[in-house]
């Protein structure tokens, strides 16, 4: 059965919505959280111009929900501006030595290559890009590219085109044996499947909220960093990356003996890597509603639901003589065997029938990408399969 389907009014616009890997749907409860925040601002409740007040109102509740989802301490979780800003913040907080290398995969979403090419040039690093085998990456191939000069391995835990899921726990063991960091783009993972970074050995991750975290078009996201990563981090800080000198900021502003150039203690946890100024509280308020919903349902239950629907899709496709890249995740990409123009016609026909999926490809591989989430059910899958084979 779909979960909380009534909370997603956007479903009415489609015959079937199976496109969460492009954009998740926002629950209507987000309106309540945003209205609560704006109501406080408009009425000037509390000290609305104070970071102390707004942190308690919205930011700390958000980080508690993020920590609950990841099964970590709230101090290890931060708010980001989607995936890219979070990854950039993570990378710029650590200092490689010239001549070290970075390992990534050739099928990454273009954000990762853009970041890593720039980062490698800036610090004089070798960039090692592991080539795929039939669109996938056997773990042993990734591990062969890692050595004692590897600074960090940066990759997506679930691939955006193929749906391939990387075994993070096994990979992290090899990464850490060589003294490197494991940094993960989790935008196609977090919210759809369990991801517990402490258990899996992930040092840092970033995930925009626009897909499986059900908060599109707000610009929000989550970052995580381990205690070990935070301890080694040397970020460029702003004022609000520091601990309030007197336990809060409000009581500090008027002190006549204050020296603006004095040293303040760094913030505890991921806040040390944070924006440095006032956080985007409006983004946090809308995102809070989505995280509350995911945690209320439970990520374990969501994972079982999503993988069951993905399995029905894969079974239906394979029994019809077609292929899929992977069955590791709720992203199932159908290889129709058609040439690209004819497959594009098929995709457009599905869209005209009100069936929302995606047409995705890279490096010569392509297919119809289907991505069910918690608001889908078996009937949705059967409608899609009927139209695909029709």
matplotlib code that plots the C-alpha trace (Angstrom):
import matplotlib.pyplot as plt

x = [0.0, 1.2, 2.1, 0.3, -0.7, -3.2, -0.4, 0.9, -1.6, 0.8, -0.1, -3.4, -1.5, -0.3, -1.8, 1.3, 4.3, 7.4, 10.0, 11.3, 15.0, 14.3, 12.2, 10.4, 7.0, 6.5, 4.1, 1.4, 2.6, 5.5, 3.0, 2.4, 6.1, 6.8, 3.7, 4.8, 8.2, 6.8, 4.2, 6.9, 8.8, 5.8, 4.6, 8.1, 7.7, 10.6, 13.8, 13.3, 16.4, 18.5, 20.2, 19.7, 15.9, 15.7, 18.1, 15.8, 12.7, 13.7, 17.4, 17.9, 14.6, 15.7, 19.2, 17.6, 15.4, 18.4, 20.4, 17.5, 17.4, 21.1, 21.4, 24.1, 24.4, 22.8, 26.2, 27.4, 24.6, 24.3, 22.0, 23.3, 22.2, 21.4, 24.2, 26.8, 27.3, 27.5, 30.2, 32.1, 32.0, 33.2, 36.1, 37.3, 37.4, 40.3, 43.8, 45.4, 49.1, 50.3, 50.8, 48.1, 45.2, 41.4, 39.3, 35.9, 33.7, 33.1, 29.3, 29.0, 26.4, 28.2, 28.3, 31.0, 33.3, 32.9, 33.9, 36.7, 38.3, 38.4, 39.6, 42.3, 43.7, 43.7, 45.7, 47.8, 46.1, 45.9, 42.3, 41.7, 38.4, 37.4, 35.9, 32.6, 31.9, 28.6, 27.5, 28.4, 31.4, 32.6, 34.0, 37.4, 37.9, 37.4, 39.7, 42.5, 42.6, 43.1, 46.6, 48.6, 48.7, 44.9, 43.5, 39.8, 37.4, 34.3, 31.4, 27.6, 26.3, 23.4, 24.0, 21.7, 21.4, 21.8, 20.6, 23.7, 24.3, 27.9, 28.7, 29.9, 30.9, 33.2, 34.6, 35.3, 37.4, 39.8, 39.7, 40.6, 43.4, 45.1, 44.5, 42.0, 38.6, 35.3, 33.0, 29.6, 27.1, 23.9, 21.3, 19.9, 20.1, 19.1, 15.3, 14.8, 17.1, 18.8, 22.1, 23.9, 27.3, 28.9, 28.1, 29.2, 32.4, 31.4, 33.5, 31.3, 28.3, 26.0, 22.4, 20.1, 16.5, 14.9, 14.6, 14.0, 14.0, 10.7, 11.6, 12.0, 12.6, 13.6, 17.3, 17.8, 19.9, 21.8, 25.5, 27.1, 30.7, 32.2, 34.0, 37.3, 36.7, 35.6, 38.7, 40.9, 38.9, 40.4, 37.5, 37.4, 35.1, 32.7, 31.5, 28.7, 31.1, 32.3, 30.8, 28.8, 31.3, 28.7, 26.5, 24.4, 25.0, 22.5, 24.1, 27.5, 26.8, 26.6, 29.8, 32.1, 35.3, 34.6, 37.5, 36.3, 39.7, 39.8, 39.9, 36.7, 36.3, 35.3, 31.8, 31.2, 30.5, 29.5, 28.6, 32.3, 31.9, 28.7, 27.8, 29.4, 26.5, 22.8, 21.5, 18.7, 15.9, 13.1, 14.6, 15.0, 11.4, 10.0, 12.6, 11.7, 8.2, 9.6, 12.1, 9.4, 7.3, 10.1, 11.0, 7.4, 7.0, 10.4, 13.2, 13.3, 9.7, 10.2, 13.2, 11.2, 8.3, 10.5, 12.6, 9.4, 8.0, 11.4, 11.4, 8.0, 9.2, 12.3, 10.4, 7.9, 10.5, 12.7, 9.7, 8.9, 12.4, 13.9, 16.8, 17.6, 21.0, 20.6, 18.1, 20.2, 17.9, 14.6, 16.1, 15.2, 16.4, 14.9, 17.1, 14.5, 16.9, 15.6, 17.9, 17.9, 15.5, 12.9, 13.3, 12.8, 9.5, 8.5, 9.4, 7.4, 4.4, 4.5, 4.7, 1.7, -0.3, 0.5, 3.1, 6.0, 9.4, 12.8, 14.9, 18.5, 21.9, 25.6, 28.8, 26.7, 24.3, 20.6, 17.2, 13.8, 14.4, 11.7, 11.9, 9.0, 8.8, 6.6, 3.5, 3.4, 1.7, 1.5, -1.3, 1.1, 3.6, 1.1, -0.1, 3.4, 4.3, 1.1, 1.9, 5.5, 4.7, 1.6]
y = [0.0, 3.5, 5.6, 8.9, 9.3, 12.0, 14.3, 14.6, 16.7, 16.8, 13.1, 14.3, 15.8, 12.4, 9.1, 7.6, 9.4, 7.2, 9.9, 10.5, 10.1, 13.4, 15.2, 14.0, 15.3, 17.6, 16.8, 19.3, 19.4, 21.7, 24.5, 24.3, 24.4, 27.4, 29.2, 28.7, 30.2, 33.1, 33.7, 34.2, 36.5, 38.6, 38.9, 39.4, 36.7, 36.2, 37.7, 36.9, 38.9, 36.6, 33.5, 32.0, 32.2, 30.9, 28.0, 26.7, 27.3, 25.5, 24.5, 22.3, 20.4, 19.8, 18.5, 16.2, 14.7, 14.4, 12.7, 10.3, 9.3, 8.7, 7.2, 9.7, 12.6, 15.9, 17.5, 15.5, 16.7, 20.1, 21.9, 22.5, 24.1, 20.9, 18.4, 20.5, 23.1, 20.4, 18.4, 21.6, 22.6, 19.1, 19.1, 22.6, 21.7, 19.3, 19.9, 17.3, 17.2, 17.9, 14.7, 12.7, 11.3, 11.3, 8.3, 8.5, 6.7, 7.5, 7.3, 10.0, 12.8, 15.7, 17.6, 15.3, 15.6, 19.4, 19.6, 17.1, 18.5, 21.9, 20.6, 18.5, 21.4, 23.7, 21.3, 19.5, 16.1, 13.1, 12.4, 8.6, 7.8, 4.2, 2.9, 1.0, -2.5, -2.6, 0.5, -0.9, -0.9, -4.1, -3.2, -4.8, -2.4, 0.6, -0.9, -1.4, 2.4, 3.1, 3.2, 4.8, 8.1, 8.3, 11.3, 10.6, 8.5, 10.5, 8.7, 8.3, 5.5, 5.0, 5.8, 8.2, 6.3, 2.6, 2.5, 0.6, 0.6, 0.6, -1.6, 1.3, -0.9, -3.0, -0.1, 2.0, -0.8, -0.6, 3.2, 3.5, 0.8, 3.3, 6.3, 8.0, 9.6, 8.2, 11.0, 10.1, 11.9, 10.4, 12.3, 9.2, 7.2, 9.1, 8.9, 5.9, 3.3, 3.0, 4.8, 4.7, 6.4, 5.4, 1.7, 1.8, 3.8, 6.9, 9.9, 12.6, 12.8, 15.3, 14.8, 17.4, 17.3, 17.5, 13.8, 11.0, 13.4, 14.9, 18.6, 19.8, 23.5, 24.7, 24.3, 22.4, 19.4, 17.5, 17.1, 14.6, 14.4, 12.0, 13.0, 12.1, 14.1, 17.2, 16.9, 17.0, 19.7, 23.2, 25.1, 28.8, 30.1, 32.9, 34.3, 31.8, 28.9, 29.8, 29.1, 32.0, 33.6, 33.8, 30.9, 33.0, 35.7, 38.2, 39.1, 39.5, 42.3, 45.2, 44.4, 47.4, 45.4, 43.2, 42.8, 41.9, 40.3, 38.1, 34.4, 32.5, 28.7, 26.8, 25.4, 21.8, 19.3, 20.0, 23.6, 24.1, 23.5, 25.6, 28.7, 31.0, 33.5, 33.1, 29.8, 29.8, 29.1, 29.2, 26.3, 24.4, 24.9, 23.3, 20.5, 19.8, 18.7, 16.2, 14.7, 14.4, 12.4, 10.1, 9.4, 8.9, 6.2, 4.8, 4.4, 0.6, 0.4, 2.8, 0.7, -2.5, -0.8, 0.8, -2.4, -4.5, -2.1, -2.0, -5.8, -5.9, -3.5, -5.6, -8.9, -7.5, -6.0, -9.2, -11.5, -9.4, -10.0, -6.7, -5.9, -3.7, -2.4, -3.2, -4.2, -2.8, 0.2, 1.8, 3.2, 0.7, 1.7, -0.3, -1.3, -1.5, -2.6, 0.3, 2.8, 6.2, 8.1, 5.3, 5.0, 8.7, 8.3, 5.7, 8.0, 10.8, 8.5, 7.5, 11.2, 12.0, 9.3, 10.9, 8.5, 10.3, 8.6, 9.7, 9.1, 9.0, 8.0, 8.5, 7.0, 5.2, 3.6, 4.7, 3.6, 4.5, 5.2, 4.3, 5.3, 4.5, 5.9, 5.8, 7.3, 4.6, 1.2, -2.0, -0.5, 2.3, -0.3, -2.3, 0.8, 1.6, -1.9, -2.1, 1.2, 0.3, -3.0, -1.6]
z = [0.0, -0.7, 2.4, 3.2, -0.4, 0.5, 1.6, -2.0, -4.0, -7.0, -7.7, -9.2, -12.1, -13.4, -14.3, -12.7, -11.1, -11.1, -11.4, -7.9, -9.1, -10.9, -8.4, -5.3, -4.5, -1.5, 1.2, 2.0, 5.6, 4.5, 4.3, 8.0, 8.9, 6.6, 7.9, 11.4, 10.7, 8.7, 11.3, 13.9, 11.7, 10.7, 14.3, 15.6, 18.2, 20.5, 19.3, 15.6, 14.6, 16.8, 15.5, 19.0, 18.7, 15.1, 15.7, 18.5, 16.4, 13.2, 12.7, 15.7, 15.1, 11.5, 12.5, 15.1, 12.3, 10.0, 12.8, 13.4, 9.8, 9.7, 13.2, 14.2, 16.7, 15.7, 16.0, 13.0, 10.7, 8.9, 6.5, 3.0, -0.2, -2.2, -3.0, -4.7, -2.1, 0.6, -1.3, -2.0, 1.7, 2.6, 0.1, 0.9, 4.7, 4.2, 2.8, 0.5, -0.2, -3.7, -5.7, -3.9, -5.9, -5.9, -7.1, -8.6, -11.2, -14.9, -14.6, -12.0, -12.3, -13.9, -10.6, -9.3, -12.3, -12.2, -8.6, -8.7, -11.8, -10.3, -6.9, -8.4, -10.5, -7.4, -5.2, -7.8, -7.5, -9.8, -10.7, -11.2, -12.9, -12.8, -16.0, -16.0, -17.2, -19.1, -17.1, -13.7, -11.4, -9.7, -6.3, -7.1, -10.0, -7.6, -5.0, -7.6, -8.1, -4.4, -2.9, -0.1, -2.1, -2.3, -0.5, -0.9, -2.8, -4.0, -5.5, -5.6, -3.4, -5.9, -9.5, -11.2, -14.5, -13.7, -10.1, -9.1, -5.4, -4.0, -1.0, 1.2, 4.1, 2.1, 0.1, 3.3, 4.7, 1.8, 1.7, 5.4, 5.1, 2.8, 5.1, 2.7, 3.2, 1.8, 0.7, -0.7, -3.0, -1.4, -3.3, -5.0, -1.8, 1.3, 1.9, -0.3, 1.4, 4.7, 5.0, 8.3, 7.7, 11.0, 10.4, 6.8, 7.3, 5.4, 6.5, 4.9, 2.7, 1.0, -0.2, -1.7, -0.6, -4.0, -4.8, -2.3, 0.7, -0.7, -0.7, -4.3, -5.3, -1.9, -2.4, 0.9, 1.7, 4.4, 5.1, 7.4, 8.7, 11.1, 14.3, 12.8, 9.7, 11.7, 13.9, 10.8, 9.0, 8.5, 7.0, 6.3, 9.1, 9.6, 12.9, 13.4, 12.9, 16.3, 19.8, 21.3, 23.7, 26.6, 25.7, 23.3, 20.8, 21.9, 25.2, 23.6, 21.0, 23.5, 25.6, 25.4, 26.0, 23.0, 20.6, 17.1, 16.3, 19.4, 18.9, 19.5, 20.0, 16.9, 16.9, 17.9, 15.1, 11.5, 12.4, 12.1, 8.4, 8.2, 6.3, 8.8, 8.7, 9.4, 8.0, 5.4, 7.9, 5.4, 3.5, 6.8, 7.8, 4.6, 4.7, 8.3, 7.3, 4.8, 7.2, 9.9, 7.5, 6.4, 10.0, 11.0, 8.4, 9.1, 6.6, 7.0, 6.0, 3.1, 1.9, 1.9, 0.1, -2.6, -3.3, -3.5, -6.2, -8.0, -8.0, -9.6, -12.3, -13.0, -13.1, -15.5, -17.7, -17.8, -18.4, -21.5, -22.9, -22.0, -19.6, -16.7, -15.5, -11.9, -9.2, -6.3, -5.6, -6.4, -9.6, -12.3, -15.8, -18.6, -21.6, -24.3, -27.1, -29.3, -30.8, -29.0, -31.3, -31.1, -27.3, -27.1, -29.0, -26.4, -23.6, -25.1, -25.6, -21.9, -21.0, -23.2, -21.4, -18.0, -17.0, -15.5, -15.9, -17.2, -20.3, -19.1, -20.6, -20.6, -22.2, -24.8, -22.3, -22.0, -21.0, -19.5, -15.8, -13.4, -9.7, -7.3, -3.8, -0.8, -2.5, -5.2, -5.2, -7.3, -9.4, -10.5, -11.6, -13.5, -15.3, -16.3, -17.4, -19.5, -21.3, -21.8, -23.5, -25.2]

ax = plt.figure().add_subplot(projection="3d")
ax.plot(x, y, z, "-o")
ax.set_aspect("equal")
plt.show()
